[in-house]
């Protein structure tokens, strides 16, 4: 009976971790798509002239940067939660801890060397560089 309860707890923890990781990547896809469409629309209007177009471009750039800030905050907070879940998985699922052994020291410090961490920090940074490049080309 106790073994069944423990196995059910492990299954719930694993399901929850997979669900949270799914949310992480869904959110990444949404923000990346949103930023890409917005960035593409600003670039597409670069050949048009006029004061109204410039104002719209500036507004789109400001919106893109504001959404980028929200995106980064959302992804970093979700990454921290995923790290907490990974630590829990390592404690309760021996097969998971074996796979994660090389990352356990960083995870204990609240860090991650995973691709998820790289996506969290680098993709928004690269989008920021694209916005800076587009803004510089349009405004200067």
Secondary structure as UniProt FT lines:
FT   HELIX           2..44
FT   HELIX           45..47
FT   HELIX           51..92
FT   HELIX           94..99
FT   HELIX           101..103
FT   HELIX           104..108
FT   TURN            109..110
FT   HELIX           115..118
FT   HELIX           119..123
FT   HELIX           124..139
//
